[in-house]
Amino acid sequence: MCIKKPDQAVNLIQDYILIVRFAVFIFDANMPICRPKNRLLLLFGGANNDILIFGGIRAPQSEKSGFIVDGIRAFIAEIVGLGAYSIILSGAKGGEYKRINIVFSDGSYFAEKLTEKQAFHERFSAADAPERIFELFSGFSQINAWGLDTEYTARITKKGKLLAGKHAASSAPKMAGGERKKNYLLPDGTVVAPLVDMGVMAEDGRVNHRGYDKFRQINRFLEFIDEFIDEEDMASGRPLNIVDFGCGKSYLTFVVYYYFTVIRKKRVNMTGIDLKRDVIDFCGALAEKYGYDGLKFYCGDIADFERATSERIDLVISLHACDTATDLVLYSAARFGAKYILSSPCCQHELNKSADLSAFPLFDDDGILRERACALMTDSIRQKLLTALGYTARVMEFVELSHTPKNLMIRAKKAAIPHKKRLDALKEVEASLAVIRTEQKLHSLLSEAGMLSGLCDECADKDKKEDAQ
């Protein structure tokens, strides 16, 4: 259908949204055609500036491509502007992704891009959303979007028509595996004084927009602790001794202390260690301000603290200790005999500078592939060495890569590891280091301290006994 005069549309069509070509929007409350309950999307277009109704006419062949592009761009800008909280791109046209689910969460958009077997994640701001969603749509033919009580749809037909509309809807479908509303251990709205002072939260407990990534990291760290500290240790009347190596501004230190003492009602003696005197003085003053009597701060390096304390350490934590500082954390935790270790590595350069990857030419490109391969090798070596020391150790995803590139966590707990498994782990490390013709910091520290030779001696004794039998 083609309507030559705009005023004819008022009599023929009553439930439509009017959008002008080139994304110039008309929303005049005095025009009956622009009522909020409207259903189909219209554009001005064509040689005579006719009103084109998507459901009834195709754009002229000479203008079809631009007409469709402008219409989709306008539709996406409109649904984002109307506050759509869930958007699905479907009707794949042979591209990389079969479907893309997008949700508005915590002040920005989170996209779950699905292939046949994998899901890839991406986050972008509300300001960037119209253009980014438009770019993602290039491989699809249909958009479904949900507002508070409305579903909006746009679809390109096989014949090149652009159909758009809206109807009442109760809710959007759930994502297959992406970001859902979480029940955080520290829920949004709970006032945590240290996070207010550090700008993560407002005074009423609402998380500030710029603080959400940090807020997620904090909650994820607390989830790791909550999941793997034994209940018998929590129930014991003895306070837990906790050390945060390289505490920095100490938002994590304060919140971990808050978690144990306020949420779990568990007494702890906690120490934050850092080399910067001004940072230590600042954090010490805050601990006094909050009345955190069991929280202290120590200025010095890890070796200094080790010499200065004789206390049994139960839990060692470290967030984003740079390069070989993570190895010093793990080494010290093992020397302390800590039962629990949580360490998130950062900026891993050691193997990238020294490893000979000629045996792995696929990764030896002096670029991002080499860097990533060396970082993963480093964390795998650390995991195996902790196993050799008698820990159940895992390298786990900390938070989604879309929130931070520093997204891995080494989690370890003292356990009765079979002798053969410990020895095999050590052999795997040493064989791998021989292949890449280099040394690794944690292995060097443990070897120099004789913490690995005992394992080999035990192995020799055991082999002799087995041979004698």
N, C-alpha and C positions, 0 to 999 in steps of 0.2 A: 504494500500500500504506500502511495506517495501523496502527501498533503501539500498543496501549493501555498496555502496561507496558514500561518500559525494559529489564527483564531478559529480555524476549522477544527483543530485538535481538541479544543475545549469541549465541543459537542460530541465528538466521536470517541474520545479517550478520556477517562476520568482518573485512573489510578496509575499515573506515571511520574517518574523523576525525569527532569529535563536537564541535560548536560550539553553545553555548547561545544562544538568541535574545537580542537586545540586546547582542551582542558580549561576553558573559561566557563565557570559554573554560574547558573542562574538559580537563585533561591529567593524569589520575591513572594512574600506571604500574600500579596494581593492577587497573584496569578493563580487561578484554580488549578492549572496544570501542575503546579509545584507543591501540591499537598504532600505531607509526610507519608501518607499511606500509599503513595503511588507505587506502581509495580514495574513497568518496562522502562528501559533506558533509551533516550532519544538523542540524536545528534543533528546539528545543522550540517549539511554537506551537499555535495553534488554541484553541478555546473550552475544551477539556478538558485543555489542556497536553499534548496528544499529541506523540509524536516524529514529525516529518514528514520523510519521505525525499524529497529533491528529485526524484529520478528516478521516483518512483512516485505522488506526490500533489501537487495544487496547493493552495496556501493558500486558505482560505475567501475568497470575493470581498470581503467586508468588510475583510479583513486583508491581502489580497494585496500591495498596494502597500508597506505597511510591512514586511511579511515579506521581500519582495525587497530592499528598501533595506537592511534590517538584515543580510540574508544577504551581500550584496555588500560592505557596509562591513566585516563580520567577515572575509570571505575576503581582502580587500585587506590588512587589518591583519595577518592571519595570514601571508600570503606575504612581506610586508615583514619581519615578525618572524623568519621563517625564513631571511632573507638572500637573497631572490630577486635575482639580478644582472641579469636581463633580463625585461621585461614588455611584452606587446603588447596593445593595445586595438584590437579589430576589430569587424566587424559593424555598421558605421555605420548610424545611424537617421536619416539626412538632415541631420545637423549640418554644421558648418563643415569638420570634418576627416574624411578618409576612413580614417585609421589613425593610431595614435600608438605609436611605439616608445620605450621607456624603458629606460635602462641605468644600473646602479650603477657609478660611476667616480670614483676619487679621493675617496672619502668622502662623496659626495652623488649625487643622481639627475639624469640628463640626459635630457630628453624631446625627441624629434623628432616634430613634429606635421605631418602630411602632408595637403595639399589635393590637388586634381587636378594642379596645376602647380607648387606651391611647398612648401617645407619651412620651418617655424618652430621655433625652438629655445627651450628654457626649462631652467633648472636650479633644483633645490630640495633642501633638506637632507633627510637620512634621517629626522629628527624630524618634518618636515612631510609626508613622503611619503604616509602612509596617507590623510590628509585630501585632499591635492592630487590623488592618483591617483583617489580616489573622486569628486572633482569632475570630473575629466577623463572619467571613465567615463560620465557622464550622456548622452553622445551615442552610446554603443555598447551592444552586447549580449553581447560575449564578451571574456574575459580569458585570456591564456595567460602563464604565468610559469615561469621556469626557475631552479632552485637548482643545487647542485653536480652532482647526478646525477638530478634529478627534475623533471618538468614538471607544473605545477598548472594546472587549467583550471576555468573557471566560465562558464556560458552561460545566458542567459535565452531560452527558446524562444518561438516565436510564440504558443503557448497559455498563456504566462505561468508556465511552470515554471522553476525555477532548478536547473540541473544543475551539479554540481561533482565534481571528482575529481583523481587524480594517477596518474602512471605513470613508470617509469624512462625517462630520456632522457640522451643523451650530451652534447648541447650545444644552446644556443639559436641560432636563425638570426641572421645578421649584419644590422646596420642598413643601410638603403639608402644613406644618405649622412651619417650622424651621426658620433658620437664613437667612434672605435675606439682601441684601445691604440696609443700612439704610440711610435716609436723616437726619443726626444728626443736632441738633441746633448748635453745634460746629463741622462743618465738618472737616474731616481730610484734612490738607493743609491750614487751617486758623491759622495764628500765634496768639497764646494767650500767652503773655509774662510770666505770672506766671507758666504756664504749661511747658514752655521751661526751666525755672530756676529749676523746680522741677523734671526734667528728663522725664516727660510724652511725651513731644514733642521735635523734633529736631528744630534747628533754622529756618528751612524753613517751619515749620508747620506740617511736617509729624509726625505721631504718632509713637514713638519708639515701637518696638516689645514687650518689657517687660512692656510697659505702657498701652497696649490696654485694659486690664481688668479695670484699673483705669479710662481710657478714657470712657469706656462704662458706668461705674457707674456715672461718672460726667454727661454725656449726659442724662442718664435716670433720674437723679435727676432734671435736668433742664426741662425735659419733664413733670415731675410731677408739677413743679411750673408753667410752661407755660399753662398746662391744667386747673389748678384750681384757679389761681388768677383772680378775677373778672375784666372785662375790665373797669368797672367804677373806680376801684382803680388804674388801670394802666393809665387811662385818666385823673385822678384828678391831679391838680397842686400841691397838697401836696406830699412831698416826703414820701416814705414808710420807716418805721423804722423796721429793721431786726436784729435779734440776732441769732448768731450761738453758741450754748452752747457746750463746749468741742471741740473747733475748731482745736486743735492740730497744725500740720504744715500748715493747712488752705488752702490747694489747693481748697477745696470746697468753702470756704469763698470768696476767690479771684475770682473764676469762677462765683459764683452766683452774685457777684458785677459786674463782666464783663457783664454777661447776661442782668442784668437790665439796666446798664448805657450805654453799647455799642450796644447791639443787640436790646433792647426794648426802648432805649433812655428815660429811666425813672430815675429820681433822687431818690436816696436812702440814708439813714443814716444807716450804717451797723456796728455792733460790734461783734468781735470774742472774746470769753471768754475762758480762759484756766488757769490752776493752775501753769503752768511752766513759770517762768520768762524768761528763755533763749529763749523759743519758742515765747513768746509774743514780746520780743525785736526784734527777727529775723523777725517776720512777720510785725511788725510796720515799720521796715526799708524798707522792700519790698514794702509796701503800699506807702511810700514816693517815692521810686524809680519809681514806675509806675504812680505816680501822682494821686492816688486814694484818693482824698481829703475826700470823704464821708465814708471811711473805717477806723475804729479805732479798737484797741485791748485793752482788759482789763484783767489784771492778778488778779485772785481771783476765789472764787467759785460762784455758782449761787445765793446763799443767799446774799453774799456781793454785787453782782451787783444789785440785787433787791432793796437793801437798798440804793444804790448809785444813782439810776436813778428814775426819775419821768415821763419819756417819755412814751407815748402810744406806745405799741409794736404791729405791724401789723402781722409780720411773724416770727415764731420761727422755726429754723432748727437744726437738730442734726444728725450726721452720726456716727453710731456704738458707741453710748454711752454704756459703759459696765454695765451689770447687772442692779442694781437699779438706776444707774445714769439716765437711760431713764425715770424712774418714777419721778425723781427730775426735769427733763426737762419738762415733761408733766404737772406736778404740777405747776411749775413756769409759764409756758405758760398760764395755766388757770387763775392763780392769776393776771398775767399781762392783762388778757382779750384779748389775741392775737386772731385775727380773723382766722389766718391760722397756721397750725402746720404740719411739715414734720419731722418725726423722725424714723430713722432706728435702731432698737435695736441690741444688741450684747451680747454674753456671759451671758445667763440668768441662774443664779444659785439659786436664792432665793427659788422658789417653789421646785426645785429639792432637796434642802436640808431639807425642812420643811414639804412638803405636805404628807398627809396620803392618799395613793392611794389604800387602801384596798378595796374601793368601785369599783375600776377599776383594777382588778387583771391582765387583759390583758397587762397593761402597767407597772405594779409594778415589774420590773425585776432588779432594781438597775443597769441598763445599759443604752444603747442608747435609748431604747423605753421609759423609764421613763424620760430621759433627754429631748427627743423631745416632749413628751406629756406635760411636765411641761412648756416648752418654749412656746408651742402653747396656753396653758391655760393662761399663763402670758399675752400674747399679746391680747387674747380674753377679759380678764378682763380689760385691759387698754382701749380697744375699747369700751366696755360697759360703763365704767366709764366716758369716754369722751362724750358718748351719753347722759348719765345722766346729764352732765354739759351743755348740749345744743349744742353739736357739731354733725354734720354728720361725722361719723368716719368709716374708712375702714382699714383693714389690707390687703395689696396688695403685690404682688411679685415685688421686686425692680429690680433685674436683674436675669438671669437664674442661677440656682444652679450650673451649670457647671463653671460659672465665679467666684462665691464666695458663701460660705455656709451662709454668713450673708445677706440673700437675701429678707428680708421682710421690708416693709415700712408701718408705721402708718400715715395715711393722714387724717386730720381733718379740718373742716371749721365751724365757727359759723353759726348757722341757727335757724330758728323758729321751734324747735322740739316740737311736741305735748307733753303735760304734762304726759299723760299716758305712752307714749313710753319712756320718760326719767325715770319715776318711775319704769317701768318694767325692764329697763336695770339695774338699781341699785339693784332691788330685785334678778335678775338673778345672779349678782355678789355675793351678800351676801349669797344666797342659795348655790352657788357653793363653796364658801369659808367654809361654814359650813360642807359641805360634805367632803372636804379634810382636815378639822380641822386645818386650819392655817390662817395667815393673809398675805396680800400682800401689798407691800410698797406704791403704789399709793393710794390704798384704805385707808391705815393708815394715810397718809399725808392729804388727803382730809377730812377724818373724824375728825382728830385732829384740823384742821383749821376751822371746822364747815361748810365746803363747801357742804356737803351732807345733813346735818340736815335741812337746809333751804328747800330742796326739800321734805323731809318727812313732815315738818311742813305745807308746801303748800298743800301736799296731805291730811293731817288731816283736814285742813280748808275746802278743797274742798269737802271731804266726808261729813262733817257736813252740809254744804250748801245743798248737794244733799239729805241728810236724811231729812232736814227740809222741802224740797219741796215735 
